Amino acid sequence: MVSAFAGWNDACQAATNVIRHLIDVYDAREVGKICCAGFYDYQTSRPMLCSTNGRRHIVWPETTLYEVAIDETHRIIVEMGPEPNYRWLEFCHRSLHIAEECDVDEVITLGSMFADCPHTRPLPLDVTEDGYETASTDGDDEYTGPIGIPTVLDQVAHDHGFDAASLWVSIPQYLGSDDCAQATLRLLHELSSRLGVELREGDLPRKAAQWTAQANLLVRCNDDLADYVRHLEIEVDTRRKAQDAERMSQVTANDIAQEAEAFLRDIDGGDGAAMGADPS
C-alpha cells in the first residue's frame, strides 16, 4: 500500500500528486474509505460545496483507498486524503485493517518537505525502512522534531508486522508552493525501483522540465537569489565530495584487508608445501 496525505506532509502537493498520477494513468477502482467522523477539524479541513450535473452537494473530507492495476501481475493499493486532525492511532489502525483485507504486506508512505536545497541538483530523497524507532540517526540524516501522519502510519505498520518504508523528497523552499512535478517524478522513480516495475511517467517529465525552466528564470531575474542558490550548490557539492571520499576510503580499506588476507593465505600455503617437500 502506498499512502500520501495532504497538508503539512505534502509540500507543493508532490506526495499526493504521485497518488493522483497513478490513479490517472492506470485502471483504478475504489476499495475503501475512512470517513470523516471524529478525525477532522472542519475549520482546518473544510467541507467543499461542489456541483455535479447541475446539482450542488457537500463533499466532506475523507480518505479513499484504490486498487491500481499496474500490469497483469502487479497490483497495488494507494491511499490518499487530508491529514487527520484527531485520533491518529485509530485512523492508522483503520487504514491497516483495510490493507489487511486487501492482502497488503508492505506499506510505503510518501512525504515532501521544504528544505535548503538548490533546484539545480537532484532533489534530496530520504528513505527510512523498518520503522523510525529502529532507524539509525547517525550523520546528517538525524532529525528530532514534529512529525506527521505518514511517520505514525509507517511506525504502526512496522509494529503490526508489515514491511514498512517512508520516502520523503525535499523541495527548494525559495520557489514557493506551486506544484513541483520534479519532486513528484523523484518519488515516482524511487517507488518504481522499490516495486520492481517501471511505472508510467505520463507527462511528468514535461512538467518537471517546465518547473526547472521557471526556476531558472526566477533565479536569473534576482541577483540575491542567484547568490543564495550558488551558496547552496557549493554546500551540496562539498558534502557530496566528502561522502564520495569516505566511500572510497572504505572501499580502499576493504581492498587492502582482502589483499592482506590473500597474501597470508599464500604464505600459509607456501609454508605447508615447503614442509611437505622431499628434502632430497
VOPAGU-2260 file (C-alpha; in pm, 1 decimal, decimal comma):
REM VOPAGU-2260
SITE   aa  ch    i         X         Y         Z
SITE  MET   A    0       0,0       0,0       0,0
SITE  VAL   A    1     128,1     345,1     -94,9
SITE  SER   A    2      -7,4     629,5     120,4
SITE  ALA   A    3      14,1    1008,3      95,5
SITE  PHE   A    4    -173,4    1277,7     286,6
SITE  ALA   A    5    -242,9    1640,0     201,1
SITE  GLY   A    6    -134,2    1916,0     433,4
SITE  TRP   A    7     180,1    1960,9     641,4
SITE  ASN   A    8     340,5    1645,2     493,6
SITE  ASP   A    9     279,2    1744,6     132,4
SITE  ALA   A   10     488,1    2043,9      25,6
SITE  CYS   A   11     389,1    2154,3    -326,1
SITE  GLN   A   12     145,7    1858,7    -334,5
SITE  ALA   A   13     438,1    1644,3    -452,1
SITE  ALA   A   14     343,3    1336,9    -245,3
SITE  THR   A   15     -32,1    1331,3    -309,8
SITE  ASN   A   16      32,2    1403,8    -678,6
SITE  VAL   A   17     208,9    1066,9    -700,5
SITE  ILE   A   18    -118,6     901,2    -598,0
SITE  ARG   A   19    -323,1    1118,2    -834,7
SITE  HIS   A   20     -81,2    1034,3   -1115,4
SITE  LEU   A   21    -111,3     658,3   -1057,5
SITE  ILE   A   22    -490,6     679,4   -1049,1
SITE  ASP   A   23    -489,2     881,0   -1373,9
SITE  VAL   A   24    -250,6     666,9   -1580,5
SITE  TYR   A   25    -371,3     320,9   -1467,9
SITE  ASP   A   26    -702,0     144,9   -1418,0
SITE  ALA   A   27    -808,9     211,1   -1060,4
SITE  ARG   A   28   -1110,7     112,0    -853,2
SITE  GLU   A   29   -1214,6     226,4    -508,7
SITE  VAL   A   30   -1172,7     -40,5    -239,6
SITE  GLY   A   31   -1231,7     150,1      82,2
SITE  LYS   A   32   -1294,2     476,9     263,1
SITE  ILE   A   33   -1212,6     618,7     603,4
SITE  CYS   A   34   -1494,9     863,9     667,1
SITE  CYS   A   35   -1456,4    1197,5     834,5
SITE  ALA   A   36   -1641,3    1143,2    1163,2
SITE  GLY   A   37   -1419,1    1225,5    1458,5
SITE  PHE   A   38   -1094,5    1261,2    1262,3
SITE  TYR   A   39   -1114,5    1617,1    1125,1
SITE  ASP   A   40   -1142,0    1973,7    1246,5
SITE  TYR   A   41   -1373,3    2123,5     986,5
SITE  GLN   A   42   -1226,8    2471,9    1036,8
SITE  THR   A   43    -892,2    2328,8     922,8
SITE  SER   A   44   -1007,7    2071,4     664,8
SITE  ARG   A   45   -1324,7    2238,0     546,7
SITE  PRO   A   46   -1604,2    2056,3     359,9
SITE  MET   A   47   -1638,3    2161,3      -3,3
SITE  LEU   A   48   -1951,8    2268,7    -190,1
SITE  CYS   A   49   -1939,3    2105,6    -534,2
SITE  SER   A   50   -2163,6    2096,0    -837,7
SITE  THR   A   51   -2223,8    1779,1   -1042,9
SITE  ASN   A   52   -2463,0    1773,6   -1339,2
SITE  GLY   A   53   -2624,5    2091,8   -1219,2
SITE  ARG   A   54   -2680,3    1963,5    -864,4
SITE  ARG   A   55   -2485,0    2103,8    -571,3
SITE  HIS   A   56   -2374,8    1889,1    -280,8
SITE  ILE   A   57   -2133,8    1897,2      13,4
SITE  VAL   A   58   -1818,1    1684,5      -0,9
SITE  TRP   A   59   -1678,2    1602,8     341,6
SITE  PRO   A   60   -1306,8    1539,2     398,4
SITE  GLU   A   61   -1225,6    1167,8     386,7
SITE  THR   A   62    -950,7     925,2     294,4
SITE  THR   A   63   -1003,0     696,1      -2,9
SITE  LEU   A   64    -817,5     378,0     -97,7
SITE  TYR   A   65    -793,8     245,5    -453,2
SITE  GLU   A   66    -663,1     -69,6    -614,9
SITE  VAL   A   67    -436,9      25,0    -906,0
SITE  ALA   A   68    -361,7    -233,8   -1175,4
SITE  ILE   A   69      -2,8    -169,4   -1286,8
SITE  ASP   A   70       3,1    -473,2   -1516,4
SITE  GLU   A   71    -124,8    -830,7   -1519,1
SITE  THR   A   72      96,9    -932,6   -1227,6
SITE  HIS   A   73     134,2    -610,0   -1025,7
SITE  ARG   A   74    -149,8    -453,8    -831,8
SITE  ILE   A   75    -106,8    -200,8    -552,9
SITE  ILE   A   76    -334,6     -25,6    -306,8
SITE  VAL   A   77    -299,3     352,7    -292,0
SITE  GLU   A   78    -435,1     574,2     -15,9
SITE  MET   A   79    -493,2     948,4     -25,7
SITE  GLY   A   80    -672,6    1205,7     184,5
SITE  PRO   A   81    -620,0    1509,7     405,9
SITE  GLU   A   82    -406,7    1455,6     713,9
SITE  PRO   A   83    -647,1    1387,9    1004,0
SITE  ASN   A   84    -654,5    1630,7    1295,2
SITE  TYR   A   85    -750,8    1386,3    1569,5
SITE  ARG   A   86    -719,9    1020,3    1681,2
SITE  TRP   A   87    -421,2     934,2    1466,9
SITE  LEU   A   88    -366,9     586,5    1610,5
SITE  GLU   A   89    -728,2     486,4    1548,0
SITE  PHE   A   90    -700,8     628,2    1196,3
SITE  CYS   A   91    -386,0     421,1    1130,0
SITE  HIS   A   92    -549,9     104,4    1262,9
SITE  ARG   A   93    -847,2     154,4    1029,8
SITE  SER   A   94    -612,0     212,8     739,1
SITE  LEU   A   95    -414,0    -102,4     813,1
SITE  HIS   A   96    -734,0    -304,1     859,7
SITE  ILE   A   97    -830,8    -222,0     500,9
SITE  ALA   A   98    -475,0    -304,7     393,0
SITE  GLU   A   99    -501,0    -647,7     557,0
SITE  GLU   A  100    -833,0    -713,0     382,7
SITE  CYS   A  101    -656,8    -637,7      52,8
SITE  ASP   A  102    -367,3    -876,4     136,8
SITE  VAL   A  103    -113,0    -594,9     160,6
SITE  ASP   A  104     226,1    -698,9     300,5
SITE  GLU   A  105     418,6    -370,1     267,5
SITE  VAL   A  106     326,1     -11,4     349,4
SITE  ILE   A  107     510,6     276,6     181,2
SITE  THR   A  108     435,8     630,1     296,1
SITE  LEU   A  109     522,4     934,9      86,5
SITE  GLY   A  110     601,1    1287,0     200,1
SITE  SER   A  111     750,0    1611,3      72,3
SITE  MET   A  112     902,3    1898,1     265,4
SITE  PHE   A  113    1063,5    2236,2     206,3
SITE  ALA   A  114    1439,1    2248,7     261,4
SITE  ASP   A  115    1752,0    2448,3     184,3
SITE  CYS   A  116    1843,4    2267,6    -136,3
SITE  PRO   A  117    1910,8    2401,5    -489,0
SITE  HIS   A  118    1681,6    2320,5    -779,2
SITE  THR   A  119    1993,3    2276,7    -997,5
SITE  ARG   A  120    2087,1    1948,9    -827,3
SITE  PRO   A  121    1891,3    1623,2    -786,3
SITE  LEU   A  122    1627,6    1682,8    -519,5
SITE  PRO   A  123    1729,4    1510,6    -193,4
SITE  LEU   A  124    1539,4    1192,8    -107,4
SITE  ASP   A  125    1533,5    1046,4     243,1
SITE  VAL   A  126    1434,6     680,7     285,2
SITE  THR   A  127    1350,7     519,8     619,1
SITE  GLU   A  128    1287,7     146,6     649,8
SITE  ASP   A  129    1163,5     -81,6     928,5
SITE  GLY   A  130    1010,3     196,2    1134,8
SITE  TYR   A  131    1152,6     508,2    1291,1
SITE  GLU   A  132    1223,3     356,9    1632,6
SITE  THR   A  133    1479,6     122,7    1477,0
SITE  ALA   A  134    1619,0     366,3    1218,4
SITE  SER   A  135    1974,7     492,0    1252,9
SITE  THR   A  136    2014,3     857,7    1342,3
SITE  ASP   A  137    2383,6     887,3    1263,9
SITE  GLY   A  138    2524,3    1165,2    1047,8
SITE  ASP   A  139    2337,1    1435,7     860,3
SITE  ASP   A  140    2007,0    1242,3     848,0
SITE  GLU   A  141    1938,3    1284,5    1220,5
SITE  TYR   A  142    1602,7    1453,6    1285,0
SITE  THR   A  143    1414,5    1525,0    1603,5
SITE  GLY   A  144    1103,2    1739,4    1598,8
SITE  PRO   A  145     739,7    1747,8    1487,7
SITE  ILE   A  146     608,8    1463,0    1272,7
SITE  GLY   A  147     303,8    1399,4    1056,8
SITE  ILE   A  148      64,0    1113,3     996,9
SITE  PRO   A  149     295,4     937,2     742,8
SITE  THR   A  150     556,9     884,7    1016,7
SITE  VAL   A  151     297,6     748,5    1258,4
SITE  LEU   A  152     142,5     518,4     995,5
SITE  ASP   A  153     487,4     393,2     898,9
SITE  GLN   A  154     572,6     306,7    1260,1
SITE  VAL   A  155     233,8     148,2    1337,8
SITE  ALA   A  156     257,0     -61,3    1018,9
SITE  HIS   A  157     602,4    -181,4    1121,8
SITE  ASP   A  158     477,8    -264,3    1473,2
SITE  HIS   A  159     194,9    -471,1    1319,9
SITE  GLY   A  160     433,2    -683,6    1113,5
SITE  PHE   A  161     413,6    -505,8     778,2
SITE  ASP   A  162     727,4    -428,9     582,3
SITE  ALA   A  163     740,6     -51,6     605,4
SITE  ALA   A  164     924,7     225,1     426,0
SITE  SER   A  165     891,9     603,1     417,7
SITE  LEU   A  166    1005,4     817,9     124,2
SITE  TRP   A  167    1048,6    1194,5     168,4
SITE  VAL   A  168    1161,1    1432,9    -103,4
SITE  SER   A  169    1298,6    1780,0     -28,3
SITE  ILE   A  170    1189,8    2083,5    -232,3
SITE  PRO   A  171    1367,6    2422,7    -255,5
SITE  GLN   A  172    1187,4    2650,0     -14,7
SITE  TYR   A  173    1267,3    2961,2    -222,2
SITE  LEU   A  174    1038,7    2854,2    -508,7
SITE  GLY   A  175     704,6    2882,1    -330,8
SITE  SER   A  176     421,2    2632,6    -301,1
SITE  ASP   A  177     320,2    2571,6    -663,7
SITE  ASP   A  178     306,6    2209,0    -778,0
SITE  CYS   A  179     655,1    2061,1    -812,4
SITE  ALA   A  180     648,1    1790,9   -1080,5
SITE  GLN   A  181    1022,7    1735,5   -1036,7
SITE  ALA   A  182     964,2    1620,2    -677,8
SITE  THR   A  183     669,3    1404,2    -781,2
SITE  LEU   A  184     884,8    1242,9   -1050,0
SITE  ARG   A  185    1163,3    1184,2    -795,2
SITE  LEU   A  186     923,9     997,7    -566,4
SITE  LEU   A  187     777,8     804,4    -859,2
SITE  HIS   A  188    1123,3     684,4    -968,7
SITE  GLU   A  189    1208,7     563,8    -617,1
SITE  LEU   A  190     870,7     395,8    -585,2
SITE  SER   A  191     925,1     225,0    -921,3
SITE  SER   A  192    1260,2      95,2    -801,5
SITE  ARG   A  193    1113,8     -41,0    -478,4
SITE  LEU   A  194     822,6    -210,3    -652,2
SITE  GLY   A  195    1049,5    -364,2    -915,5
SITE  VAL   A  196     829,5    -243,7   -1200,4
SITE  GLU   A  197     865,9      52,9   -1436,5
SITE  LEU   A  198     585,1     296,0   -1361,3
SITE  ARG   A  199     444,8     514,0   -1637,8
SITE  GLU   A  200     569,2     870,6   -1620,0
SITE  GLY   A  201     298,3    1023,4   -1838,3
SITE  ASP   A  202     352,5    1398,1   -1877,3
SITE  LEU   A  203     552,9    1433,5   -1555,8
SITE  PRO   A  204     889,1    1475,5   -1737,5
SITE  ARG   A  205     744,7    1763,4   -1942,8
SITE  LYS   A  206     601,2    1928,9   -1631,8
SITE  ALA   A  207     930,0    1874,7   -1446,1
SITE  ALA   A  208    1126,0    2041,8   -1728,7
SITE  GLN   A  209     881,6    2332,4   -1720,2
SITE  TRP   A  210     925,6    2365,1   -1341,7
SITE  THR   A  211    1305,3    2372,5   -1383,6
SITE  ALA   A  212    1284,3    2633,6   -1660,1
SITE  GLN   A  213    1063,1    2858,7   -1446,0
SITE  ALA   A  214    1303,3    2820,9   -1152,7
SITE  ASN   A  215    1600,0    2912,8   -1372,8
SITE  LEU   A  216    1416,9    3220,4   -1497,6
SITE  LEU   A  217    1332,7    3328,1   -1144,1
SITE  VAL   A  218    1696,9    3296,6   -1037,0
SITE  ARG   A  219    1826,1    3489,9   -1340,9
SITE  CYS   A  220    1595,4    3778,8   -1254,7
SITE  ASN   A  221    1708,0    3808,2    -892,2
SITE  ASP   A  222    2077,1    3859,7    -811,1
SITE  ASP   A  223    2032,2    3794,7    -437,9
SITE  LEU   A  224    1850,6    3469,1    -509,6
SITE  ALA   A  225    2119,8    3369,3    -760,8
SITE  ASP   A  226    2387,8    3419,6    -492,8
SITE  TYR   A  227    2183,0    3213,0    -247,9
SITE  VAL   A  228    2142,4    2927,7    -497,4
SITE  ARG   A  229    2517,5    2929,9    -571,8
SITE  HIS   A  230    2581,9    2905,4    -197,7
SITE  LEU   A  231    2350,7    2603,9    -175,4
SITE  GLU   A  232    2521,8    2444,0    -475,2
SITE  ILE   A  233    2862,0    2478,6    -307,8
SITE  GLU   A  234    2726,7    2321,4      11,9
SITE  VAL   A  235    2572,4    2027,3    -174,9
SITE  ASP   A  236    2877,9    1966,9    -393,3
SITE  THR   A  237    3115,3    1985,6     -94,9
SITE  ARG   A  238    2903,1    1742,3     104,5
SITE  ARG   A  239    2880,7    1502,3    -189,8
SITE  LYS   A  240    3259,0    1510,7    -243,9
SITE  ALA   A  241    3314,4    1433,6     124,6
SITE  GLN   A  242    3071,2    1142,5     106,5
SITE  ASP   A  243    3239,3    1008,4    -208,7
SITE  ALA   A  244    3581,0    1036,1     -43,9
SITE  GLU   A  245    3454,1     849,2     261,4
SITE  ARG   A  246    3309,1     572,0      43,0
SITE  MET   A  247    3636,4     547,6    -149,6
SITE  SER   A  248    3838,0     522,2     172,0
SITE  GLN   A  249    3609,4     244,4     292,4
SITE  VAL   A  250    3649,7      59,7     -38,3
SITE  THR   A  251    4027,1     107,2     -26,2
SITE  ALA   A  252    4042,9     -20,5     331,3
SITE  ASN   A  253    3838,4    -327,6     237,1
SITE  ASP   A  254    4062,2    -393,6     -65,3
SITE  ILE   A  255    4376,8    -368,1     150,0
SITE  ALA   A  256    4228,1    -607,7     405,4
SITE  GLN   A  257    4133,7    -859,2     135,1
SITE  GLU   A  258    4479,8    -836,5     -23,3
SITE  ALA   A  259    4643,6    -890,2     316,8
SITE  GLU   A  260    4425,3   -1193,5     382,2
SITE  ALA   A  261    4509,7   -1336,2      40,6
SITE  PHE   A  262    4881,8   -1273,8      99,8
SITE  LEU   A  263    4868,9   -1452,4     434,1
SITE  ARG   A  264    4684,3   -1745,6     279,7
SITE  ASP   A  265    4952,2   -1768,4      10,3
SITE  ILE   A  266    5224,5   -1766,5     276,6
SITE  ASP   A  267    5048,1   -2037,8     474,5
SITE  GLY   A  268    5004,5   -2242,5     159,5
SITE  GLY   A  269    5371,7   -2197,9      65,2
SITE  ASP   A  270    5490,9   -2297,2     411,9
SITE  GLY   A  271    5272,1   -2603,6     401,2
SITE  ALA   A  272    5411,7   -2704,1      63,7
SITE  ALA   A  273    5766,7   -2645,0     183,3
SITE  MET   A  274    5714,4   -2855,0     493,7
SITE  GLY   A  275    5575,7   -3140,2     287,8
SITE  ALA   A  276    5853,9   -3129,3      26,0
SITE  ASP   A  277    6111,5   -3413,2     -10,6
SITE  PRO   A  278    6438,1   -3283,8     147,2
SITE  SER   A  279    6644,3   -3489,4    -102,0
